Amino acid sequence: MKKFYLYILLLIFTATGAVAQNKDTKKADGLFERLAYTEAITEYTKLIEKGKADKYVYAQLAESYAILGDTKKAVSFYKRATKGKSAKLTPDLMYKYAQALKAEGNAADYKTWMQKFTQAKPNDSRSASFLKNSNYLSQLLSQEPAYTVTNAGALNTSYADYGSAVSNNTLYFASARNTNRKKHNLNDEPFLDIYTATLDGSKLGTASLLTGDVNTKYHEGKVAISPDGKRMYFDRNDYYKGDLDKDEAGVNQINLYTAEKVGGEWVNVQSAPFNSDEFSTGHPAISPDGNTLYFSSDRPGGKGGSDLYMVAVNKDGTFGTPTALKNQINTEGTEVFPFIAQDGTLYFSSDGHMGMGGLDVFMSESKGANTYAIPQNAGPGINSPADDFSIYINQDTDTGFISSNRAGGKGGDDIYILGQLPPCDVDVALTVVNPAGEGIDKALVIVNNTTDNTSESDTATTTGKYLYQSKCNRTYTITASADGYKEANQNITVGKSGMSQTITLEPIIDQVVVTETEVVLNPIYFDFDKSNIRPSAAAELDRLVNVMKQYPTMVISAESHTDIRGSESYNKNLSQRRADSMRDYVVSKGINASRISSIGKGESEPAIACGTNCTEDEHQLNRRSVFKIVTR
């Protein structure tokens, strides 16, 4: 998890709050606070050799190694820092340990520490995301890549190379290869400069140092170019007109600047009006129409370590007021490196959303006016167990670039070329039958794509046939129902060839069991996150209506239960909506409203108390509807 680009170009604030633990750690803590992690490691290690190490020293070493990308050593020291009852385990430490374990491919221990984190910080959005699907990692890793991924070869060096912006067949990127620059003390590499390379299709020319006034003796990093190619947005150390400014803690922040192209060179560098000496602003991205600038910042009022913001770019080049992105884009973690595709889709990197490694790339469809769909992981290929960031996508050619410090590269961070994969579509034939093998006329079939989180539904033909086309390597939950039959669910996996699947529906037996305390019906199912009454549910509730007509004085309490996945408040509200829907349906069939009440029990009374270790079948048993007899 090499955070070179992350800590230098944006998140240096994360280390500025360090306070010396005691006189023994004062020197090491001072180096850590000044971002001199290699030297800090040396000093903390000396304390171990002298027998003066404690949990704090181990945690500082773990953090230093994580920043420098050595997650193997980071895991080793996180383990020491968290061992024993005396360890002071903050939620932040738990989360960082989990992230390092994940980057090292230790999925089981990652899950264990994420569960500890969710217990310690249940209101964190990262906890909610993990609890919603704690097995997401294995599902994510099973997906097929959306692109071919190839190291850019000669473009990369043994130094850091990252960040991709394309304009007029030119690739702009940042690199630490300029050995004429002074070395910084984080990892003993030269300060970053901006470079360009000609782009002919997927072929890249030789890298050249950007000419003009943009590059200085300090860091220059991420670039964005206006659609007309005349204006550059870039981030740099807070160094402007010869002055290097620092915050109150003595840290030089990152600021955002603009430059104009005049005579083929980038000149007239200006500082953005929303910069500050006290926080960082960087990683610019411009909308396809040039009217909105996106960036990442750790400014006050944000949700997490760094958040994504947007600001209007006026016709005269001035800026509006920055606004944080909405709709679950930002988390308590780190959101960085935004990119806006031609269709308005937002791409960004995050360690707060559930990913494969350190930073993962996520994408979110624009819904207009700072409104976005729930972010989706861009999947394997684009993402890896390492840090993946600074994506560029050309939707016309379905190609692009991604930066990563994944295994097999030439340096710490390398640029990779994203290429097209050959199309892979297969036909799937479903047949809904009765126990005799006969096709059921016009059965309702719902196809839930659990890989891509999409859904479609329609009725089968008179012979029970339902045909659809699938992308290769997708998983589905198929739900089939028909009047007079019990609803059935079946999970299928579609590989790289077509497949046929038969789903058998059992007929509903008309007799209803009425005990002293309950009217027992067949299980009632609802669509995911929905409370509307489906045909199969209506058939069961019709049977309840018949019983209540046979017993005119019977009063029923309709109770709805959920499993434990999701937050307690979410489950409580969902179960209440479902109980209300069942009550309303029964009333709509002529039963007096005074004879049936609705109670949403949520997850409070599981049929099987299996906690977080429930199987899917046990979760299903806990998701139930109960019709208790209040008065017979």
RODREN-594441 format. One record per residue (C-alpha): x, y, z negated; residue number from 1. Coordinates in steps of 0.5 Angstrom, whole numbers, plus 2048, in hexadecimal, padded with zeros to 3 digits. Layout:
REC;c1;c2;c3;num
REC;X;Y;Z;NUM
...
***
This chain:
REC;c1;c2;c3;num
REC;800;800;800;1
REC;805;805;802;2
REC;802;80C;800;3
REC;808;810;803;4
REC;803;814;808;5
REC;7FD;814;803;6
REC;801;817;7FD;7
REC;806;81C;801;8
REC;800;81E;806;9
REC;7FA;81E;801;10
REC;7FA;81B;7FA;11
REC;800;81D;7F7;12
REC;7FC;820;7F1;13
REC;7FB;819;7EF;14
REC;801;819;7EB;15
REC;802;820;7E9;16
REC;7FE;81F;7E2;17
REC;803;81A;7DF;18
REC;805;81B;7D8;19
REC;80B;818;7D5;20
REC;809;812;7D1;21
REC;80F;813;7CC;22
REC;816;816;7CC;23
REC;819;80F;7D0;24
REC;814;810;7D6;25
REC;815;818;7D6;26
REC;81A;817;7DC;27
REC;817;812;7E0;28
REC;810;816;7DF;29
REC;813;81C;7E2;30
REC;815;819;7E8;31
REC;80F;815;7E9;32
REC;80B;81C;7E8;33
REC;810;81F;7ED;34
REC;80E;819;7F2;35
REC;815;816;7F2;36
REC;812;80F;7F1;37
REC;819;80C;7F3;38
REC;81D;80F;7EE;39
REC;817;80E;7E9;40
REC;817;807;7EA;41
REC;81F;807;7E8;42
REC;81D;80A;7E2;43
REC;817;806;7E0;44
REC;81B;800;7E1;45
REC;821;802;7DD;46
REC;81C;803;7D7;47
REC;81A;7FB;7D8;48
REC;822;7F9;7D8;49
REC;822;7FD;7D1;50
REC;81C;7FA;7CE;51
REC;818;800;7CE;52
REC;813;7FE;7D3;53
REC;80B;7FE;7D1;54
REC;805;7FE;7D5;55
REC;805;805;7D7;56
REC;80C;804;7DA;57
REC;80A;7FE;7DE;58
REC;804;802;7E0;59
REC;808;807;7E3;60
REC;80C;802;7E7;61
REC;806;7FF;7EA;62
REC;804;806;7EC;63
REC;80B;808;7EF;64
REC;80B;801;7F3;65
REC;804;802;7F5;66
REC;806;809;7F8;67
REC;80C;806;7FB;68
REC;808;800;7FF;69
REC;80B;7FB;7FB;70
REC;805;7F8;7F8;71
REC;808;7F1;7F6;72
REC;80C;7F5;7F1;73
REC;806;7F9;7EF;74
REC;802;7F3;7EE;75
REC;808;7F0;7E9;76
REC;808;7F6;7E5;77
REC;800;7F7;7E5;78
REC;800;7F0;7E2;79
REC;805;7F2;7DD;80
REC;801;7F9;7DB;81
REC;7FA;7F5;7DB;82
REC;7FD;7EF;7D7;83
REC;7FA;7EE;7CF;84
REC;7F5;7F2;7CB;85
REC;7F9;7F8;7CA;86
REC;7F9;7FA;7D1;87
REC;7F5;800;7D2;88
REC;7F2;7FF;7D8;89
REC;7EE;805;7DB;90
REC;7EA;804;7E1;91
REC;7EF;807;7E6;92
REC;7F4;802;7E4;93
REC;7EF;7FC;7E5;94
REC;7ED;7FF;7EC;95
REC;7F4;800;7EE;96
REC;7F6;7F9;7EC;97
REC;7F1;7F6;7F0;98
REC;7F3;7FA;7F6;99
REC;7FA;7F8;7F5;100
REC;7F7;7F0;7F4;101
REC;7F3;7F1;7FA;102
REC;7F9;7F4;7FF;103
REC;7FD;7EE;7FD;104
REC;7F7;7E9;7FF;105
REC;7F5;7E7;7F8;106
REC;7EE;7E7;7F9;107
REC;7EC;7E3;7F3;108
REC;7F0;7E8;7EE;109
REC;7ED;7EE;7F2;110
REC;7E6;7EC;7F0;111
REC;7E8;7EB;7E9;112
REC;7EB;7F1;7E8;113
REC;7E5;7F5;7EC;114
REC;7E0;7F1;7E7;115
REC;7E4;7F4;7E1;116
REC;7E4;7FB;7E5;117
REC;7DC;7FB;7E6;118
REC;7DB;7F9;7DF;119
REC;7E0;7FF;7DC;120
REC;7DD;804;7E1;121
REC;7D6;802;7E3;122
REC;7D4;808;7E6;123
REC;7D9;809;7EB;124
REC;7D7;808;7F2;125
REC;7DD;803;7F3;126
REC;7DA;7FF;7EE;127
REC;7D3;7FF;7F1;128
REC;7D6;7FD;7F8;129
REC;7DA;7F8;7F5;130
REC;7D4;7F5;7F1;131
REC;7CF;7F5;7F8;132
REC;7D3;7F0;7FB;133
REC;7D9;7EE;7F7;134
REC;7DB;7E8;7FC;135
REC;7DC;7EE;801;136
REC;7E3;7EC;802;137
REC;7E3;7E5;805;138
REC;7DD;7E7;80A;139
REC;7E1;7ED;80C;140
REC;7E7;7E9;80D;141
REC;7E3;7E4;811;142
REC;7E1;7E9;817;143
REC;7E4;7EA;81D;144
REC;7E8;7F0;81F;145
REC;7E5;7F5;823;146
REC;7EB;7F7;827;147
REC;7F2;7F4;829;148
REC;7F7;7F7;825;149
REC;7FF;7F8;827;150
REC;804;7FC;824;151
REC;806;802;828;152
REC;80D;7FF;829;153
REC;813;804;82B;154
REC;80E;80A;828;155
REC;80F;808;821;156
REC;816;808;81D;157
REC;818;805;816;158
REC;816;80C;813;159
REC;80E;80E;812;160
REC;80A;80F;819;161
REC;803;810;818;162
REC;7FD;814;81A;163
REC;7FA;814;821;164
REC;7F7;81A;825;165
REC;7F6;81A;82C;166
REC;7F5;820;831;167
REC;7F6;821;838;168
REC;7FA;81A;839;169
REC;7FE;81C;833;170
REC;7FF;818;82C;171
REC;801;81C;826;172
REC;803;819;820;173
REC;808;81A;81A;174
REC;80E;816;819;175
REC;814;817;814;176
REC;819;815;819;177
REC;81C;81C;819;178
REC;823;81A;815;179
REC;825;822;816;180
REC;81F;823;811;181
REC;821;823;809;182
REC;81F;81D;806;183
REC;819;81D;801;184
REC;81A;819;7FA;185
REC;813;815;7FB;186
REC;817;80F;7FF;187
REC;81D;813;802;188
REC;81A;814;809;189
REC;81B;81A;80D;190
REC;815;81F;80C;191
REC;810;81E;812;192
REC;80F;822;818;193
REC;80A;821;81E;194
REC;80C;81E;824;195
REC;808;81D;82B;196
REC;809;817;830;197
REC;805;817;837;198
REC;800;812;838;199
REC;7FE;80F;83E;200
REC;7F8;80A;83D;201
REC;7FB;806;837;202
REC;802;807;839;203
REC;806;80C;835;204
REC;80C;810;837;205
REC;812;812;833;206
REC;811;816;82C;207
REC;813;81D;82C;208
REC;813;822;826;209
REC;80E;827;827;210
REC;810;82E;829;211
REC;80E;835;827;212
REC;80D;837;820;213
REC;809;831;81C;214
REC;80F;82D;81A;215
REC;813;830;814;216
REC;818;82D;80F;217
REC;812;82A;80B;218
REC;80C;825;80C;219
REC;808;826;812;220
REC;803;820;813;221
REC;7FC;81F;816;222
REC;7FA;823;81C;223
REC;7F3;824;820;224
REC;7F3;828;826;225
REC;7ED;82C;829;226
REC;7E9;829;82F;227
REC;7EB;82F;833;228
REC;7F2;82D;831;229
REC;7F4;834;82F;230
REC;7F4;833;827;231
REC;7F7;82F;823;232
REC;7F5;82D;81B;233
REC;7FB;82A;817;234
REC;7FD;829;810;235
REC;803;82B;80D;236
REC;806;82C;806;237
REC;804;833;803;238
REC;80A;836;807;239
REC;807;83C;80B;240
REC;80B;842;80D;241
REC;812;840;80A;242
REC;80E;83F;803;243
REC;80E;838;800;244
REC;808;839;7FA;245
REC;807;834;7F5;246
REC;801;833;7F0;247
REC;802;834;7E8;248
REC;805;82D;7E7;249
REC;80A;82F;7EC;250
REC;807;82A;7F2;251
REC;807;82D;7F9;252
REC;801;82B;7FC;253
REC;7FF;82A;803;254
REC;7FB;82F;807;255
REC;7F7;82F;80E;256
REC;7FA;834;813;257
REC;7F8;836;81A;258
REC;7FC;837;820;259
REC;7FB;83A;827;260
REC;7FE;837;82E;261
REC;801;83D;832;262
REC;806;83B;838;263
REC;806;834;836;264
REC;808;835;82F;265
REC;804;835;828;266
REC;805;83C;825;267
REC;802;841;821;268
REC;801;83C;81A;269
REC;7FB;83E;816;270
REC;7F9;83C;80F;271
REC;7F2;83A;80E;272
REC;7EE;83E;809;273
REC;7EC;838;805;274
REC;7F3;836;803;275
REC;7F6;837;7FC;276
REC;7FC;836;7F8;277
REC;7F8;832;7F3;278
REC;7F5;82C;7F7;279
REC;7F7;829;7FE;280
REC;7F3;829;805;281
REC;7F5;825;80B;282
REC;7F4;820;810;283
REC;7F0;824;815;284
REC;7EB;821;81A;285
REC;7E7;825;81F;286
REC;7E0;824;821;287
REC;7DF;822;829;288
REC;7DC;829;82A;289
REC;7E1;82D;826;290
REC;7DC;830;821;291
REC;7DE;82C;81B;292
REC;7E4;82A;817;293
REC;7E5;825;813;294
REC;7EA;824;80D;295
REC;7EC;820;807;296
REC;7ED;824;800;297
REC;7EE;823;7F9;298
REC;7EB;82A;7F7;299
REC;7E7;82B;7F1;300
REC;7E0;828;7F1;301
REC;7E1;822;7F5;302
REC;7DF;81B;7F4;303
REC;7E5;817;7F3;304
REC;7ED;818;7F5;305
REC;7EC;81B;7FB;306
REC;7E5;81C;7FF;307
REC;7E3;81E;806;308
REC;7E1;825;808;309
REC;7DE;828;80E;310
REC;7DE;830;810;311
REC;7DB;833;816;312
REC;7E0;836;81B;313
REC;7DD;83D;81E;314
REC;7DE;83F;825;315
REC;7E3;844;823;316
REC;7E7;83F;820;317
REC;7E6;841;819;318
REC;7E3;83C;814;319
REC;7DD;83B;810;320
REC;7DC;838;809;321
REC;7DF;831;807;322
REC;7D9;82C;805;323
REC;7DA;825;803;324
REC;7D8;81F;807;325
REC;7D1;81C;805;326
REC;7CE;815;805;327
REC;7D3;811;801;328
REC;7D9;812;805;329
REC;7DD;815;7FF;330
REC;7DE;810;7F9;331
REC;7E2;811;7F3;332
REC;7E8;80E;7F7;333
REC;7EC;811;7FC;334
REC;7E9;813;803;335
REC;7EE;816;808;336
REC;7EF;816;810;337
REC;7E9;818;813;338
REC;7E7;817;81A;339
REC;7E1;819;81E;340
REC;7E0;815;825;341
REC;7DC;817;82B;342
REC;7D6;815;828;343
REC;7D6;818;822;344
REC;7D8;812;81E;345
REC;7DD;813;818;346
REC;7E3;80F;817;347
REC;7E7;810;810;348
REC;7EB;80C;80C;349
REC;7EA;80A;804;350
REC;7EC;806;7FF;351
REC;7E5;808;7FB;352
REC;7E0;804;800;353
REC;7E1;7FC;800;354
REC;7E7;7FA;805;355
REC;7EC;7F5;806;356
REC;7F2;7F8;803;357
REC;7F5;7FF;801;358
REC;7F2;804;806;359
REC;7ED;802;80B;360
REC;7E9;805;811;361
REC;7E2;806;810;362
REC;7DD;809;815;363
REC;7D6;80C;814;364
REC;7D1;80E;819;365
REC;7CF;815;819;366
REC;7C8;817;818;367
REC;7C9;81E;819;368
REC;7CA;824;815;369
REC;7CF;821;810;370
REC;7CB;81B;80F;371
REC;7CE;814;810;372
REC;7CC;80D;810;373
REC;7CF;808;80B;374
REC;7D7;807;80C;375
REC;7D8;801;80F;376
REC;7DF;7FD;80F;377
REC;7E3;7FE;816;378
REC;7E5;7F6;815;379
REC;7EB;7F2;816;380
REC;7F0;7F4;81B;381
REC;7EF;7FC;81A;382
REC;7EF;7FA;813;383
REC;7F4;7F5;80F;384
REC;7F6;7F4;808;385
REC;7FB;7FA;808;386
REC;7F9;801;809;387
REC;7F6;803;810;388
REC;7F4;80A;811;389
REC;7F4;810;816;390
REC;7F0;80D;81C;391
REC;7EF;810;823;392
REC;7E9;80C;827;393
REC;7E8;80E;82E;394
REC;7E1;80B;82F;395
REC;7E1;80C;837;396
REC;7E7;807;838;397
REC;7E6;803;831;398
REC;7ED;804;82F;399
REC;7F1;808;82A;400
REC;7F6;809;825;401
REC;7F7;807;81D;402
REC;7FC;808;818;403
REC;7FE;803;813;404
REC;803;800;80F;405
REC;801;7F9;810;406
REC;806;7F3;810;407
REC;80A;7F2;817;408
REC;80B;7FA;818;409
REC;812;7FD;81A;410
REC;812;802;814;411
REC;80D;804;80E;412
REC;808;807;812;413
REC;807;805;819;414
REC;802;807;81F;415
REC;7FE;802;822;416
REC;7FA;801;829;417
REC;7F3;7FF;829;418
REC;7F1;7FC;82F;419
REC;7EB;7F9;832;420
REC;7E9;7F1;830;421
REC;7E5;7ED;835;422
REC;7DE;7ED;834;423
REC;7DB;7E7;830;424
REC;7D4;7E6;831;425
REC;7D0;7DF;830;426
REC;7C9;7DD;830;427
REC;7C5;7DA;82A;428
REC;7BF;7D6;82A;429
REC;7BB;7D6;824;430
REC;7B5;7D1;824;431
REC;7AF;7D1;81E;432
REC;7AC;7CB;81D;433
REC;7A7;7C7;818;434
REC;7A9;7C1;814;435
REC;7A7;7BD;81B;436
REC;7AC;7C0;81F;437
REC;7A7;7C4;823;438
REC;7A8;7CC;824;439
REC;7A4;7D1;820;440
REC;7A0;7D6;825;441
REC;7A2;7DD;823;442
REC;7A6;7DC;81D;443
REC;7AA;7E2;81B;444
REC;7B1;7E2;81B;445
REC;7B6;7E7;818;446
REC;7BD;7E7;819;447
REC;7C2;7EA;814;448
REC;7C9;7EB;817;449
REC;7CD;7EB;810;450
REC;7D3;7ED;814;451
REC;7D1;7F3;817;452
REC;7CB;7F5;812;453
REC;7C6;7F5;818;454
REC;7BF;7F2;818;455
REC;7BA;7F0;81E;456
REC;7B4;7ED;81E;457
REC;7AE;7EA;822;458
REC;7A9;7E4;823;459
REC;7AB;7DE;826;460
REC;7A8;7DB;82D;461
REC;7A2;7D6;82C;462
REC;7A7;7D0;82C;463
REC;7AB;7D3;826;464
REC;7B1;7D6;82A;465
REC;7B5;7DC;828;466
REC;7BB;7DE;82D;467
REC;7C0;7E4;82B;468
REC;7C7;7E6;82D;469
REC;7CC;7E6;828;470
REC;7D3;7E9;828;471
REC;7D8;7E3;826;472
REC;7DA;7E2;81F;473
REC;7D4;7E4;81C;474
REC;7D0;7E2;816;475
REC;7C9;7E2;815;476
REC;7C3;7E1;810;477
REC;7BD;7DF;814;478
REC;7B6;7DF;811;479
REC;7B0;7DC;814;480
REC;7A9;7DC;812;481
REC;7A2;7DB;815;482
REC;79B;7DB;812;483
REC;79A;7D4;80E;484
REC;7A1;7D3;80D;485
REC;7A6;7D4;808;486
REC;7AB;7D9;80A;487
REC;7B2;7D6;80B;488
REC;7B9;7D9;80B;489
REC;7BF;7D6;80F;490
REC;7C7;7D9;80F;491
REC;7CA;7D8;816;492
REC;7D1;7DA;818;493
REC;7D2;7DB;820;494
REC;7D9;7D9;823;495
REC;7DC;7DA;82A;496
REC;7D6;7D6;82D;497
REC;7CF;7D6;82D;498
REC;7CB;7D2;828;499
REC;7C4;7CF;827;500
REC;7C1;7CF;820;501
REC;7BA;7CC;81E;502
REC;7B6;7CF;818;503
REC;7B1;7CA;815;504
REC;7AB;7CE;811;505
REC;7A7;7CA;80C;506
REC;7A0;7CB;80B;507
REC;79D;7CE;806;508
REC;799;7CA;801;509
REC;792;7CD;7FF;510
REC;792;7CB;7F8;511
REC;794;7D0;7F3;512
REC;797;7CE;7EC;513
REC;793;7D1;7E7;514
REC;796;7D0;7E0;515
REC;794;7D3;7D9;516
REC;799;7D9;7DA;517
REC;79A;7DA;7E2;518
REC;798;7D9;7E9;519
REC;79D;7D6;7ED;520
REC;79E;7D8;7F4;521
REC;7A4;7D6;7F9;522
REC;7AA;7DB;7F9;523
REC;7A8;7E2;7FC;524
REC;7AE;7E5;800;525
REC;7AF;7EC;802;526
REC;7B4;7EF;807;527
REC;7BA;7F2;804;528
REC;7B9;7F8;800;529
REC;7B2;7F8;802;530
REC;7AB;7F8;7FF;531
REC;7A6;7F7;804;532
REC;7A2;7F0;804;533
REC;7A4;7EC;80A;534
REC;7A0;7E6;80D;535
REC;7A2;7E1;809;536
REC;7A1;7E5;803;537
REC;79A;7E7;805;538
REC;798;7DF;806;539
REC;79B;7DE;7FE;540
REC;797;7E4;7FC;541
REC;791;7E2;7FF;542
REC;791;7DB;7FB;543
REC;792;7E0;7F5;544
REC;78B;7E4;7F7;545
REC;788;7DD;7F8;546
REC;789;7DB;7F1;547
REC;787;7E2;7EE;548
REC;781;7E1;7F2;549
REC;780;7DA;7EF;550
REC;781;7DD;7E8;551
REC;77D;7E4;7E8;552
REC;780;7E6;7E1;553
REC;787;7E4;7E2;554
REC;78C;7EA;7E1;555
REC;793;7E9;7E4;556
REC;79A;7EC;7E3;557
REC;79E;7EC;7E9;558
REC;7A5;7EC;7E7;559
REC;7AB;7ED;7EC;560
REC;7B2;7EB;7EA;561
REC;7B9;7EC;7EE;562
REC;7C0;7E9;7ED;563
REC;7C5;7ED;7EA;564
REC;7C9;7F0;7F0;565
REC;7C8;7F7;7F1;566
REC;7C7;7FC;7EB;567
REC;7C2;7FB;7E5;568
REC;7BE;801;7E7;569
REC;7BE;7FF;7EF;570
REC;7BC;7F8;7ED;571
REC;7B6;7FB;7E8;572
REC;7B4;800;7ED;573
REC;7B4;7FB;7F3;574
REC;7B0;7F6;7EF;575
REC;7AB;7FB;7ED;576
REC;7AA;7FD;7F4;577
REC;7A9;7F5;7F6;578
REC;7A4;7F4;7F0;579
REC;7A0;7FA;7F2;580
REC;79F;7F8;7F9;581
REC;79D;7F1;7F7;582
REC;798;7F4;7F2;583
REC;795;7F9;7F8;584
REC;795;7F3;7FD;585
REC;790;7EF;7F8;586
REC;78C;7F5;7F7;587
REC;78B;7F6;7FE;588
REC;788;7EF;7FF;589
REC;782;7F1;7FA;590
REC;785;7F0;7F3;591
REC;784;7F5;7EE;592
REC;78A;7F9;7EC;593
REC;788;7F9;7E5;594
REC;78A;7F1;7E6;595
REC;791;7F1;7E8;596
REC;797;7F5;7E5;597
REC;79E;7F6;7E8;598
REC;7A5;7F5;7E4;599
REC;7AC;7F6;7E7;600
REC;7B0;7F2;7E3;601
REC;7B7;7F3;7E7;602
REC;7BC;7EF;7E5;603
REC;7BA;7EF;7DD;604
REC;7B7;7E8;7DD;605
REC;7BB;7E3;7E2;606
REC;7B8;7DC;7E3;607
REC;7C0;7D9;7E2;608
REC;7C4;7DD;7DE;609
REC;7CB;7DC;7E2;610
REC;7CD;7E3;7E2;611
REC;7D2;7E5;7E7;612
REC;7D4;7DE;7E9;613
REC;7CD;7DC;7EC;614
REC;7CD;7D8;7F3;615
REC;7C8;7DB;7F8;616
REC;7C3;7D6;7F6;617
REC;7C3;7D8;7EF;618
REC;7C3;7E0;7F2;619
REC;7BD;7DD;7F6;620
REC;7B9;7DA;7F0;621
REC;7BA;7E1;7EC;622
REC;7B7;7E5;7F1;623
REC;7B0;7E2;7F0;624
REC;7A9;7E5;7EF;625
REC;7A5;7E2;7E9;626
REC;79D;7E3;7E8;627
REC;79C;7E2;7E1;628
REC;794;7E1;7DE;629
REC;793;7E7;7D9;630
REC;78B;7E5;7D9;631
REC;788;7DF;7DB;632
***
